[in-house]
């Protein structure tokens, strides 16, 4: 079956969206707000069972903090359909043809193929979990966690598992969050990490604090370890994770190694990709060199406002903003996405972990000279009940004092303090300028000098050579 007509049906344009989650459906919804069904037909292809859901919430659903899967769904296909957005579930786009302005798709269940023409195309194919090429990685009981379907398959495995031993491979955001979720499910958890400390998005000295907190939860941390293969039993299920030096029994394995942009279709279509494998767009999120193709979400690279280089960051906050920008432009308006500073926040039990800007190795890689300071403070006035310790690390450019990055590890009230630094980075402030910020103060919320400003004062003095 083929749908080759563009501008059919009384001159309507057709917008085709590939990907039914944050970026894709935000773009579709924003375009619909700008143009009604009589002007713009919108068709979205989604290979899974769900649309518009919070992938970031999956570890908390697996861990039981979020009771039901559907709590993570912001808008169902039926709700999109009521607004004039056609959603074709379980339909995978297999080819993009920019010259003919059409996509080829395949029904995942029946195998039936179709072609759909477009006037405007949005690519929101997301990212895919990294699955290392090693023996046993495709065995039953080995899971990546990227979609709601992935989360459901993992929960089914946890329910059926005969033993209670889990191994998480990788200690990034997903690995750390899934380790906590598995602990809450009653599993004995080992995390095997190739880095020197968990959370490679932090400098190792800050990652050490996360390491200690994980061990405090009863999680076994194995650092500086490279997984070489997964062993399976006679039933085909995974039974152990093997490194160069040891073997770790496992009834379930979760891959938390990270993700890569899912740009297989884009590459085959000859669309421009960056050094990290993500699509390259202009500030309007239009694919470079293609007037009628846009891209957003985890499949694109974006400008880092601190380093001035392109980078790949897979976060729902960015994806939703990309979608808003794309939908506005598709609908005839004008909007831009200026870039990011690399802000992220997570937690291990009650330990909050946050970062923004550059790490030390990031600054070195782009040739920046810098100063670092680390301060110990508290979340509230020290005498106020509930005050908890907090560690803040700050990087400032040598001589200029321009803020380059901040990392925070602490208990309640620590994580969201990173937003102060995120705003300062976006504004291009120096650490000296930060010391004059008029932040809110009362003993239940902060010491007289907020921990971030204490770090800024110390960094400013170091830059001045005091």
TORKOL-4160 file (C-alpha; in steps of 0.2 Angstrom, whole numbers, padded with zeros to 4 digits, m for minus):
466
<pt num="1" X="0000" Y="0000" Z="0000"/>
<pt num="2" X="0007" Y="0017" Z="m0004"/>
<pt num="3" X="0001" Y="0035" Z="0001"/>
<pt num="4" X="0010" Y="0045" Z="m0011"/>
<pt num="5" X="m0001" Y="0061" Z="m0012"/>
<pt num="6" X="0006" Y="0077" Z="m0004"/>
<pt num="7" X="m0004" Y="0092" Z="m0003"/>
<pt num="8" X="m0019" Y="0081" Z="m0006"/>
<pt num="9" X="m0036" Y="0083" Z="0002"/>
<pt num="10" X="m0040" Y="0101" Z="m0002"/>
<pt num="11" X="m0021" Y="0107" Z="m0002"/>
<pt num="12" X="m0016" Y="0101" Z="0015"/>
<pt num="13" X="0002" Y="0098" Z="0019"/>
<pt num="14" X="0007" Y="0082" Z="0027"/>
<pt num="15" X="0019" Y="0081" Z="0042"/>
<pt num="16" X="0027" Y="0064" Z="0045"/>
<pt num="17" X="0035" Y="0061" Z="0062"/>
<pt num="18" X="0046" Y="0046" Z="0065"/>
<pt num="19" X="0046" Y="0042" Z="0084"/>
<pt num="20" X="0031" Y="0044" Z="0096"/>
<pt num="21" X="0040" Y="0050" Z="0112"/>
<pt num="22" X="0045" Y="0067" Z="0119"/>
<pt num="23" X="0053" Y="0076" Z="0104"/>
<pt num="24" X="0042" Y="0068" Z="0091"/>
<pt num="25" X="0025" Y="0070" Z="0099"/>
<pt num="26" X="0030" Y="0087" Z="0106"/>
<pt num="27" X="0033" Y="0093" Z="0089"/>
<pt num="28" X="0017" Y="0086" Z="0082"/>
<pt num="29" X="0007" Y="0094" Z="0096"/>
<pt num="30" X="0015" Y="0111" Z="0094"/>
<pt num="31" X="0012" Y="0110" Z="0075"/>
<pt num="32" X="m0006" Y="0106" Z="0078"/>
<pt num="33" X="m0008" Y="0121" Z="0089"/>
<pt num="34" X="m0001" Y="0132" Z="0075"/>
<pt num="35" X="m0011" Y="0124" Z="0061"/>
<pt num="36" X="m0028" Y="0115" Z="0061"/>
<pt num="37" X="m0032" Y="0098" Z="0053"/>
<pt num="38" X="m0039" Y="0107" Z="0038"/>
<pt num="39" X="m0021" Y="0114" Z="0034"/>
<pt num="40" X="m0009" Y="0101" Z="0041"/>
<pt num="41" X="m0011" Y="0082" Z="0041"/>
<pt num="42" X="0000" Y="0074" Z="0054"/>
<pt num="43" X="0006" Y="0056" Z="0054"/>
<pt num="44" X="0017" Y="0049" Z="0067"/>
<pt num="45" X="0025" Y="0032" Z="0067"/>
<pt num="46" X="0030" Y="0023" Z="0083"/>
<pt num="47" X="0037" Y="0005" Z="0083"/>
<pt num="48" X="0032" Y="0002" Z="0101"/>
<pt num="49" X="0016" Y="0001" Z="0110"/>
<pt num="50" X="0016" Y="0018" Z="0119"/>
<pt num="51" X="0018" Y="0037" Z="0115"/>
<pt num="52" X="0023" Y="0052" Z="0125"/>
<pt num="53" X="0030" Y="0044" Z="0141"/>
<pt num="54" X="0043" Y="0047" Z="0153"/>
<pt num="55" X="0058" Y="0036" Z="0149"/>
<pt num="56" X="0067" Y="0044" Z="0164"/>
<pt num="57" X="0054" Y="0037" Z="0176"/>
<pt num="58" X="0057" Y="0019" Z="0171"/>
<pt num="59" X="0069" Y="0015" Z="0185"/>
<pt num="60" X="0057" Y="0022" Z="0198"/>
<pt num="61" X="0043" Y="0012" Z="0191"/>
<pt num="62" X="0054" Y="m0004" Z="0191"/>
<pt num="63" X="0059" Y="0000" Z="0209"/>
<pt num="64" X="0041" Y="0002" Z="0214"/>
<pt num="65" X="0042" Y="0021" Z="0218"/>
<pt num="66" X="0029" Y="0024" Z="0203"/>
<pt num="67" X="0015" Y="0011" Z="0206"/>
<pt num="68" X="0009" Y="0009" Z="0188"/>
<pt num="69" X="0017" Y="0009" Z="0171"/>
<pt num="70" X="0003" Y="0020" Z="0164"/>
<pt num="71" X="0008" Y="0034" Z="0177"/>
<pt num="72" X="0022" Y="0037" Z="0166"/>
<pt num="73" X="0012" Y="0041" Z="0150"/>
<pt num="74" X="0008" Y="0059" Z="0147"/>
<pt num="75" X="m0004" Y="0057" Z="0132"/>
<pt num="76" X="m0010" Y="0041" Z="0124"/>
<pt num="77" X="m0012" Y="0038" Z="0105"/>
<pt num="78" X="m0031" Y="0040" Z="0107"/>
<pt num="79" X="m0028" Y="0057" Z="0115"/>
<pt num="80" X="m0017" Y="0062" Z="0101"/>
<pt num="81" X="m0029" Y="0055" Z="0089"/>
<pt num="82" X="m0043" Y="0066" Z="0096"/>
<pt num="83" X="m0032" Y="0081" Z="0092"/>
<pt num="84" X="m0030" Y="0076" Z="0074"/>
<pt num="85" X="m0013" Y="0067" Z="0075"/>
<pt num="86" X="m0013" Y="0050" Z="0067"/>
<pt num="87" X="m0002" Y="0038" Z="0077"/>
<pt num="88" X="0003" Y="0022" Z="0069"/>
<pt num="89" X="0009" Y="0011" Z="0083"/>
<pt num="90" X="0020" Y="m0005" Z="0080"/>
<pt num="91" X="0025" Y="0003" Z="0064"/>
<pt num="92" X="0044" Y="0004" Z="0061"/>
<pt num="93" X="0050" Y="0016" Z="0048"/>
<pt num="94" X="0064" Y="0007" Z="0038"/>
<pt num="95" X="0069" Y="0020" Z="0025"/>
<pt num="96" X="0069" Y="0038" Z="0022"/>
<pt num="97" X="0070" Y="0045" Z="0004"/>
<pt num="98" X="0073" Y="0063" Z="0004"/>
<pt num="99" X="0074" Y="0065" Z="m0015"/>
<pt num="100" X="0056" Y="0057" Z="m0016"/>
<pt num="101" X="0050" Y="0065" Z="0000"/>
<pt num="102" X="0043" Y="0049" Z="0007"/>
<pt num="103" X="0046" Y="0036" Z="0020"/>
<pt num="104" X="0045" Y="0017" Z="0019"/>
<pt num="105" X="0037" Y="0008" Z="0034"/>
<pt num="106" X="0034" Y="m0010" Z="0040"/>
<pt num="107" X="0021" Y="m0016" Z="0052"/>
<pt num="108" X="0030" Y="m0025" Z="0066"/>
<pt num="109" X="0017" Y="m0038" Z="0069"/>
<pt num="110" X="0011" Y="m0042" Z="0051"/>
<pt num="111" X="0026" Y="m0037" Z="0041"/>
<pt num="112" X="0016" Y="m0027" Z="0029"/>
<pt num="113" X="0025" Y="m0013" Z="0021"/>
<pt num="114" X="0019" Y="0004" Z="0015"/>
<pt num="115" X="0026" Y="0021" Z="0008"/>
<pt num="116" X="0020" Y="0037" Z="0015"/>
<pt num="117" X="0024" Y="0054" Z="0006"/>
<pt num="118" X="0028" Y="0069" Z="0016"/>
<pt num="119" X="0030" Y="0088" Z="0014"/>
<pt num="120" X="0039" Y="0090" Z="0030"/>
<pt num="121" X="0048" Y="0077" Z="0041"/>
<pt num="122" X="0053" Y="0076" Z="0059"/>
<pt num="123" X="0066" Y="0063" Z="0064"/>
<pt num="124" X="0064" Y="0059" Z="0083"/>
<pt num="125" X="0071" Y="0041" Z="0083"/>
<pt num="126" X="0079" Y="0043" Z="0100"/>
<pt num="127" X="0094" Y="0033" Z="0106"/>
<pt num="128" X="0098" Y="0015" Z="0108"/>
<pt num="129" X="0106" Y="0007" Z="0123"/>
<pt num="130" X="0124" Y="0001" Z="0120"/>
<pt num="131" X="0125" Y="m0018" Z="0119"/>
<pt num="132" X="0143" Y="m0023" Z="0118"/>
<pt num="133" X="0147" Y="m0036" Z="0105"/>
<pt num="134" X="0151" Y="m0051" Z="0116"/>
<pt num="135" X="0146" Y="m0069" Z="0119"/>
<pt num="136" X="0129" Y="m0070" Z="0128"/>
<pt num="137" X="0123" Y="m0052" Z="0127"/>
<pt num="138" X="0107" Y="m0058" Z="0118"/>
<pt num="139" X="0103" Y="m0071" Z="0131"/>
<pt num="140" X="0087" Y="m0072" Z="0140"/>
<pt num="141" X="0088" Y="m0062" Z="0156"/>
<pt num="142" X="0099" Y="m0048" Z="0149"/>
<pt num="143" X="0090" Y="m0031" Z="0147"/>
<pt num="144" X="0093" Y="m0014" Z="0141"/>
<pt num="145" X="0081" Y="m0001" Z="0148"/>
<pt num="146" X="0076" Y="0013" Z="0136"/>
<pt num="147" X="0058" Y="0011" Z="0132"/>
<pt num="148" X="0042" Y="0006" Z="0142"/>
<pt num="149" X="0042" Y="m0010" Z="0132"/>
<pt num="150" X="0060" Y="m0013" Z="0139"/>
<pt num="151" X="0054" Y="m0009" Z="0157"/>
<pt num="152" X="0039" Y="m0021" Z="0156"/>
<pt num="153" X="0051" Y="m0035" Z="0149"/>
<pt num="154" X="0063" Y="m0032" Z="0164"/>
<pt num="155" X="0049" Y="m0032" Z="0176"/>
<pt num="156" X="0042" Y="m0049" Z="0169"/>
<pt num="157" X="0060" Y="m0056" Z="0171"/>
<pt num="158" X="0061" Y="m0050" Z="0189"/>
<pt num="159" X="0045" Y="m0058" Z="0193"/>
<pt num="160" X="0050" Y="m0075" Z="0185"/>
<pt num="161" X="0068" Y="m0075" Z="0191"/>
<pt num="162" X="0072" Y="m0091" Z="0201"/>
<pt num="163" X="0086" Y="m0083" Z="0210"/>
<pt num="164" X="0089" Y="m0065" Z="0217"/>
<pt num="165" X="0106" Y="m0061" Z="0210"/>
<pt num="166" X="0107" Y="m0046" Z="0198"/>
<pt num="167" X="0122" Y="m0038" Z="0189"/>
<pt num="168" X="0121" Y="m0021" Z="0182"/>
<pt num="169" X="0135" Y="m0018" Z="0169"/>
<pt num="170" X="0139" Y="0001" Z="0169"/>
<pt num="171" X="0138" Y="0014" Z="0182"/>
<pt num="172" X="0131" Y="0029" Z="0173"/>
<pt num="173" X="0114" Y="0037" Z="0177"/>
<pt num="174" X="0104" Y="0022" Z="0171"/>
<pt num="175" X="0116" Y="0010" Z="0179"/>
<pt num="176" X="0116" Y="0018" Z="0196"/>
<pt num="177" X="0097" Y="0021" Z="0196"/>
<pt num="178" X="0093" Y="0003" Z="0190"/>
<pt num="179" X="0105" Y="m0004" Z="0204"/>
<pt num="180" X="0094" Y="0005" Z="0217"/>
<pt num="181" X="0078" Y="m0001" Z="0209"/>
<pt num="182" X="0084" Y="m0019" Z="0210"/>
<pt num="183" X="0089" Y="m0017" Z="0228"/>
<pt num="184" X="0071" Y="m0011" Z="0231"/>
<pt num="185" X="0065" Y="m0027" Z="0222"/>
<pt num="186" X="0075" Y="m0037" Z="0235"/>
<pt num="187" X="0089" Y="m0043" Z="0223"/>
<pt num="188" X="0107" Y="m0044" Z="0228"/>
<pt num="189" X="0115" Y="m0032" Z="0217"/>
<pt num="190" X="0133" Y="m0030" Z="0209"/>
<pt num="191" X="0138" Y="m0016" Z="0198"/>
<pt num="192" X="0152" Y="m0019" Z="0186"/>
<pt num="193" X="0160" Y="m0003" Z="0180"/>
<pt num="194" X="0174" Y="0000" Z="0168"/>
<pt num="195" X="0178" Y="0017" Z="0176"/>
<pt num="196" X="0188" Y="0021" Z="0191"/>
<pt num="197" X="0172" Y="0027" Z="0200"/>
<pt num="198" X="0154" Y="0027" Z="0196"/>
<pt num="199" X="0145" Y="0041" Z="0187"/>
<pt num="200" X="0158" Y="0046" Z="0174"/>
<pt num="201" X="0149" Y="0062" Z="0171"/>
<pt num="202" X="0157" Y="0067" Z="0188"/>
<pt num="203" X="0176" Y="0069" Z="0191"/>
<pt num="204" X="0183" Y="0054" Z="0200"/>
<pt num="205" X="0184" Y="0063" Z="0217"/>
<pt num="206" X="0166" Y="0066" Z="0217"/>
<pt num="207" X="0161" Y="0049" Z="0210"/>
<pt num="208" X="0170" Y="0042" Z="0225"/>
<pt num="209" X="0156" Y="0049" Z="0236"/>
<pt num="210" X="0143" Y="0040" Z="0225"/>
<pt num="211" X="0153" Y="0024" Z="0227"/>
<pt num="212" X="0153" Y="0025" Z="0246"/>
<pt num="213" X="0134" Y="0029" Z="0246"/>
<pt num="214" X="0130" Y="0014" Z="0234"/>
<pt num="215" X="0140" Y="0002" Z="0246"/>
<pt num="216" X="0131" Y="0009" Z="0260"/>
<pt num="217" X="0115" Y="0003" Z="0252"/>
<pt num="218" X="0122" Y="m0015" Z="0251"/>
<pt num="219" X="0127" Y="m0013" Z="0232"/>
<pt num="220" X="0143" Y="m0022" Z="0228"/>
<pt num="221" X="0154" Y="m0010" Z="0217"/>
<pt num="222" X="0167" Y="m0017" Z="0205"/>
<pt num="223" X="0177" Y="m0003" Z="0197"/>
<pt num="224" X="0191" Y="m0004" Z="0184"/>
<pt num="225" X="0183" Y="m0020" Z="0177"/>
<pt num="226" X="0180" Y="m0024" Z="0159"/>
<pt num="227" X="0166" Y="m0037" Z="0155"/>
<pt num="228" X="0172" Y="m0049" Z="0142"/>
<pt num="229" X="0157" Y="m0061" Z="0141"/>
<pt num="230" X="0140" Y="m0067" Z="0148"/>
<pt num="231" X="0138" Y="m0085" Z="0153"/>
<pt num="232" X="0122" Y="m0094" Z="0149"/>
<pt num="233" X="0115" Y="m0110" Z="0156"/>
<pt num="234" X="0107" Y="m0125" Z="0147"/>
<pt num="235" X="0091" Y="m0116" Z="0147"/>
<pt num="236" X="0098" Y="m0102" Z="0137"/>
<pt num="237" X="0096" Y="m0090" Z="0152"/>
<pt num="238" X="0110" Y="m0079" Z="0158"/>
<pt num="239" X="0119" Y="m0086" Z="0173"/>
<pt num="240" X="0135" Y="m0075" Z="0176"/>
<pt num="241" X="0145" Y="m0060" Z="0170"/>
<pt num="242" X="0163" Y="m0063" Z="0167"/>
<pt num="243" X="0177" Y="m0050" Z="0168"/>
<pt num="244" X="0196" Y="m0051" Z="0165"/>
<pt num="245" X="0198" Y="m0056" Z="0183"/>
<pt num="246" X="0182" Y="m0063" Z="0190"/>
<pt num="247" X="0165" Y="m0071" Z="0187"/>
<pt num="248" X="0149" Y="m0064" Z="0195"/>
<pt num="249" X="0134" Y="m0075" Z="0196"/>
<pt num="250" X="0118" Y="m0067" Z="0189"/>
<pt num="251" X="0099" Y="m0072" Z="0187"/>
<pt num="252" X="0096" Y="m0055" Z="0178"/>
<pt num="253" X="0108" Y="m0043" Z="0170"/>
<pt num="254" X="0104" Y="m0025" Z="0166"/>
<pt num="255" X="0115" Y="m0015" Z="0153"/>
<pt num="256" X="0118" Y="0002" Z="0160"/>
<pt num="257" X="0133" Y="0006" Z="0149"/>
<pt num="258" X="0125" Y="0021" Z="0141"/>
<pt num="259" X="0116" Y="0025" Z="0124"/>
<pt num="260" X="0120" Y="0031" Z="0107"/>
<pt num="261" X="0110" Y="0041" Z="0095"/>
<pt num="262" X="0098" Y="0030" Z="0084"/>
<pt num="263" X="0103" Y="0037" Z="0067"/>
<pt num="264" X="0103" Y="0021" Z="0057"/>
<pt num="265" X="0089" Y="0028" Z="0045"/>
<pt num="266" X="0097" Y="0045" Z="0044"/>
<pt num="267" X="0114" Y="0038" Z="0040"/>
<pt num="268" X="0107" Y="0027" Z="0026"/>
<pt num="269" X="0098" Y="0042" Z="0019"/>
<pt num="270" X="0114" Y="0052" Z="0018"/>
<pt num="271" X="0109" Y="0065" Z="0031"/>
<pt num="272" X="0123" Y="0074" Z="0041"/>
<pt num="273" X="0130" Y="0066" Z="0057"/>
<pt num="274" X="0142" Y="0073" Z="0070"/>
<pt num="275" X="0157" Y="0066" Z="0078"/>
<pt num="276" X="0146" Y="0057" Z="0091"/>
<pt num="277" X="0135" Y="0049" Z="0078"/>
<pt num="278" X="0120" Y="0062" Z="0081"/>
<pt num="279" X="0111" Y="0071" Z="0067"/>
<pt num="280" X="0117" Y="0089" Z="0065"/>
<pt num="281" X="0104" Y="0103" Z="0064"/>
<pt num="282" X="0104" Y="0122" Z="0064"/>
<pt num="283" X="0097" Y="0132" Z="0078"/>
<pt num="284" X="0080" Y="0130" Z="0072"/>
<pt num="285" X="0082" Y="0111" Z="0073"/>
<pt num="286" X="0082" Y="0109" Z="0054"/>
<pt num="287" X="0093" Y="0096" Z="0048"/>
<pt num="288" X="0108" Y="0104" Z="0040"/>
<pt num="289" X="0106" Y="0105" Z="0021"/>
<pt num="290" X="0088" Y="0099" Z="0021"/>
<pt num="291" X="0075" Y="0113" Z="0020"/>
<pt num="292" X="0060" Y="0102" Z="0025"/>
<pt num="293" X="0068" Y="0089" Z="0037"/>
<pt num="294" X="0069" Y="0093" Z="0056"/>
<pt num="295" X="0077" Y="0082" Z="0070"/>
<pt num="296" X="0076" Y="0083" Z="0089"/>
<pt num="297" X="0078" Y="0073" Z="0105"/>
<pt num="298" X="0091" Y="0059" Z="0109"/>
<pt num="299" X="0096" Y="0057" Z="0090"/>
<pt num="300" X="0104" Y="0074" Z="0088"/>
<pt num="301" X="0119" Y="0083" Z="0093"/>
<pt num="302" X="0118" Y="0100" Z="0101"/>
<pt num="303" X="0129" Y="0115" Z="0105"/>
<pt num="304" X="0138" Y="0115" Z="0122"/>
<pt num="305" X="0137" Y="0133" Z="0127"/>
<pt num="306" X="0153" Y="0132" Z="0138"/>
<pt num="307" X="0165" Y="0122" Z="0127"/>
<pt num="308" X="0158" Y="0129" Z="0110"/>
<pt num="309" X="0158" Y="0111" Z="0103"/>
<pt num="310" X="0144" Y="0099" Z="0098"/>
<pt num="311" X="0140" Y="0085" Z="0110"/>
<pt num="312" X="0127" Y="0072" Z="0113"/>
<pt num="313" X="0116" Y="0073" Z="0128"/>
<pt num="314" X="0101" Y="0061" Z="0130"/>
<pt num="315" X="0088" Y="0070" Z="0141"/>
<pt num="316" X="0070" Y="0072" Z="0141"/>
<pt num="317" X="0071" Y="0090" Z="0145"/>
<pt num="318" X="0080" Y="0094" Z="0129"/>
<pt num="319" X="0069" Y="0083" Z="0119"/>
<pt num="320" X="0053" Y="0092" Z="0124"/>
<pt num="321" X="0061" Y="0109" Z="0121"/>
<pt num="322" X="0067" Y="0102" Z="0104"/>
<pt num="323" X="0050" Y="0097" Z="0100"/>
<pt num="324" X="0042" Y="0114" Z="0104"/>
<pt num="325" X="0055" Y="0123" Z="0093"/>
<pt num="326" X="0052" Y="0111" Z="0079"/>
<pt num="327" X="0033" Y="0111" Z="0080"/>
<pt num="328" X="0033" Y="0130" Z="0080"/>
<pt num="329" X="0044" Y="0131" Z="0065"/>
<pt num="330" X="0034" Y="0117" Z="0055"/>
<pt num="331" X="0018" Y="0127" Z="0060"/>
<pt num="332" X="0025" Y="0143" Z="0051"/>
<pt num="333" X="0032" Y="0152" Z="0066"/>
<pt num="334" X="0050" Y="0154" Z="0071"/>
<pt num="335" X="0059" Y="0147" Z="0086"/>
<pt num="336" X="0077" Y="0142" Z="0090"/>
<pt num="337" X="0086" Y="0131" Z="0102"/>
<pt num="338" X="0102" Y="0140" Z="0108"/>
<pt num="339" X="0111" Y="0125" Z="0116"/>
<pt num="340" X="0115" Y="0117" Z="0133"/>
<pt num="341" X="0127" Y="0118" Z="0147"/>
<pt num="342" X="0125" Y="0100" Z="0152"/>
<pt num="343" X="0115" Y="0100" Z="0167"/>
<pt num="344" X="0109" Y="0083" Z="0175"/>
<pt num="345" X="0103" Y="0077" Z="0192"/>
<pt num="346" X="0100" Y="0060" Z="0199"/>
<pt num="347" X="0100" Y="0051" Z="0216"/>
<pt num="348" X="0105" Y="0035" Z="0225"/>
<pt num="349" X="0093" Y="0032" Z="0239"/>
<pt num="350" X="0094" Y="0049" Z="0248"/>
<pt num="351" X="0110" Y="0054" Z="0240"/>
<pt num="352" X="0108" Y="0068" Z="0227"/>
<pt num="353" X="0120" Y="0069" Z="0213"/>
<pt num="354" X="0121" Y="0084" Z="0201"/>
<pt num="355" X="0132" Y="0092" Z="0188"/>
<pt num="356" X="0132" Y="0106" Z="0175"/>
<pt num="357" X="0146" Y="0112" Z="0163"/>
<pt num="358" X="0163" Y="0104" Z="0161"/>
<pt num="359" X="0172" Y="0091" Z="0171"/>
<pt num="360" X="0191" Y="0093" Z="0172"/>
<pt num="361" X="0194" Y="0081" Z="0158"/>
<pt num="362" X="0182" Y="0091" Z="0147"/>
<pt num="363" X="0191" Y="0107" Z="0150"/>
<pt num="364" X="0208" Y="0099" Z="0146"/>
<pt num="365" X="0201" Y="0092" Z="0130"/>
<pt num="366" X="0195" Y="0109" Z="0123"/>
<pt num="367" X="0212" Y="0117" Z="0129"/>
<pt num="368" X="0205" Y="0127" Z="0144"/>
<pt num="369" X="0216" Y="0131" Z="0159"/>
<pt num="370" X="0206" Y="0131" Z="0175"/>
<pt num="371" X="0206" Y="0132" Z="0193"/>
<pt num="372" X="0196" Y="0120" Z="0205"/>
<pt num="373" X="0189" Y="0121" Z="0222"/>
<pt num="374" X="0180" Y="0109" Z="0233"/>
<pt num="375" X="0170" Y="0115" Z="0248"/>
<pt num="376" X="0160" Y="0105" Z="0262"/>
<pt num="377" X="0144" Y="0114" Z="0268"/>
<pt num="378" X="0127" Y="0110" Z="0274"/>
<pt num="379" X="0109" Y="0110" Z="0266"/>
<pt num="380" X="0102" Y="0122" Z="0279"/>
<pt num="381" X="0109" Y="0133" Z="0293"/>
<pt num="382" X="0120" Y="0121" Z="0303"/>
<pt num="383" X="0110" Y="0123" Z="0319"/>
<pt num="384" X="0093" Y="0120" Z="0310"/>
<pt num="385" X="0086" Y="0102" Z="0312"/>
<pt num="386" X="0089" Y="0091" Z="0297"/>
<pt num="387" X="0104" Y="0100" Z="0290"/>
<pt num="388" X="0114" Y="0088" Z="0280"/>
<pt num="389" X="0132" Y="0088" Z="0273"/>
<pt num="390" X="0135" Y="0093" Z="0255"/>
<pt num="391" X="0150" Y="0093" Z="0244"/>
<pt num="392" X="0152" Y="0106" Z="0230"/>
<pt num="393" X="0166" Y="0106" Z="0217"/>
<pt num="394" X="0168" Y="0121" Z="0205"/>
<pt num="395" X="0179" Y="0124" Z="0190"/>
<pt num="396" X="0183" Y="0142" Z="0184"/>
<pt num="397" X="0194" Y="0147" Z="0170"/>
<pt num="398" X="0211" Y="0152" Z="0174"/>
<pt num="399" X="0214" Y="0171" Z="0175"/>
<pt num="400" X="0196" Y="0176" Z="0168"/>
<pt num="401" X="0187" Y="0167" Z="0182"/>
<pt num="402" X="0173" Y="0162" Z="0170"/>
<pt num="403" X="0163" Y="0148" Z="0178"/>
<pt num="404" X="0166" Y="0132" Z="0169"/>
<pt num="405" X="0157" Y="0119" Z="0179"/>
<pt num="406" X="0149" Y="0113" Z="0195"/>
<pt num="407" X="0147" Y="0096" Z="0203"/>
<pt num="408" X="0136" Y="0093" Z="0219"/>
<pt num="409" X="0134" Y="0078" Z="0230"/>
<pt num="410" X="0124" Y="0078" Z="0246"/>
<pt num="411" X="0108" Y="0074" Z="0254"/>
<pt num="412" X="0091" Y="0082" Z="0253"/>
<pt num="413" X="0091" Y="0100" Z="0246"/>
<pt num="414" X="0108" Y="0097" Z="0237"/>
<pt num="415" X="0104" Y="0092" Z="0219"/>
<pt num="416" X="0093" Y="0106" Z="0213"/>
<pt num="417" X="0106" Y="0119" Z="0219"/>
<pt num="418" X="0115" Y="0115" Z="0203"/>
<pt num="419" X="0102" Y="0126" Z="0194"/>
<pt num="420" X="0110" Y="0141" Z="0201"/>
<pt num="421" X="0126" Y="0136" Z="0192"/>
<pt num="422" X="0116" Y="0131" Z="0176"/>
<pt num="423" X="0109" Y="0149" Z="0175"/>
<pt num="424" X="0126" Y="0157" Z="0179"/>
<pt num="425" X="0134" Y="0146" Z="0165"/>
<pt num="426" X="0121" Y="0151" Z="0153"/>
<pt num="427" X="0124" Y="0169" Z="0157"/>
<pt num="428" X="0142" Y="0167" Z="0155"/>
<pt num="429" X="0145" Y="0174" Z="0173"/>
<pt num="430" X="0162" Y="0174" Z="0182"/>
<pt num="431" X="0164" Y="0166" Z="0199"/>
<pt num="432" X="0167" Y="0184" Z="0206"/>
<pt num="433" X="0150" Y="0189" Z="0199"/>
<pt num="434" X="0142" Y="0174" Z="0206"/>
<pt num="435" X="0147" Y="0179" Z="0224"/>
<pt num="436" X="0135" Y="0194" Z="0222"/>
<pt num="437" X="0119" Y="0184" Z="0217"/>
<pt num="438" X="0104" Y="0188" Z="0228"/>
<pt num="439" X="0099" Y="0171" Z="0233"/>
<pt num="440" X="0085" Y="0167" Z="0245"/>
<pt num="441" X="0090" Y="0164" Z="0263"/>
<pt num="442" X="0081" Y="0157" Z="0278"/>
<pt num="443" X="0089" Y="0144" Z="0291"/>
<pt num="444" X="0077" Y="0130" Z="0285"/>
<pt num="445" X="0083" Y="0132" Z="0267"/>
<pt num="446" X="0101" Y="0137" Z="0267"/>
<pt num="447" X="0116" Y="0143" Z="0277"/>
<pt num="448" X="0118" Y="0162" Z="0276"/>
<pt num="449" X="0131" Y="0159" Z="0262"/>
<pt num="450" X="0123" Y="0146" Z="0250"/>
<pt num="451" X="0135" Y="0132" Z="0247"/>
<pt num="452" X="0137" Y="0136" Z="0229"/>
<pt num="453" X="0141" Y="0154" Z="0233"/>
<pt num="454" X="0154" Y="0148" Z="0246"/>
<pt num="455" X="0162" Y="0138" Z="0232"/>
<pt num="456" X="0161" Y="0154" Z="0220"/>
<pt num="457" X="0170" Y="0164" Z="0234"/>
<pt num="458" X="0184" Y="0152" Z="0236"/>
<pt num="459" X="0186" Y="0150" Z="0217"/>
<pt num="460" X="0186" Y="0169" Z="0215"/>
<pt num="461" X="0200" Y="0170" Z="0228"/>
<pt num="462" X="0210" Y="0156" Z="0219"/>
<pt num="463" X="0208" Y="0165" Z="0202"/>
<pt num="464" X="0214" Y="0181" Z="0210"/>
<pt num="465" X="0229" Y="0172" Z="0217"/>
<pt num="466" X="0224" Y="0176" Z="0235"/>
